[in-house]
């Protein structure tokens, strides 16, 4: 047997609520085109550091141990969530996302370390450069993609929140017709949890 898994940073409840309100506004701003997007439920929004795909059951404890080892090498830090963007060209926007400003370099280093650690367990290294982001929606057709591209161009840059990273989470992902369900398999605390600044 196997599980579809990934390693990510979970978001705090208040930040998820803020992102949910943002999604509601963007959906309204898009009008009918907003219905052509598959919006990520706020409780499912997270920052993926390493997607593993199908992991054989005997490997799960090793993945959790590798994640814990990496986490213990890193002190807690923060990242800022800001600015709406999209992947794809004006005629083929595919994903609507939120960017990361401060803390991006630390997230990139963490993702690269996890990439190396899981590679030692047999998982392939990432072919693409890591780009920290939070997915808000996936775009289903070209017309909606054009509308999203224009929406992003019209959005004013603004900070939406600050997230403290004090643990990493190994998730199981189960896909269904109603959307994915994510179940935490393991929480790996960073080197020291200490009080938030």
Helices and strands as residue ranges (DSSP letters): E 2-10, H 13-30, G 31-36, E 37-39, G 42-44, E 46-56, H 57-71, E 77-87, E 95-100, H 104-119, E 133-139, H 142-154, E 159-165, E 167-174, E 181-189
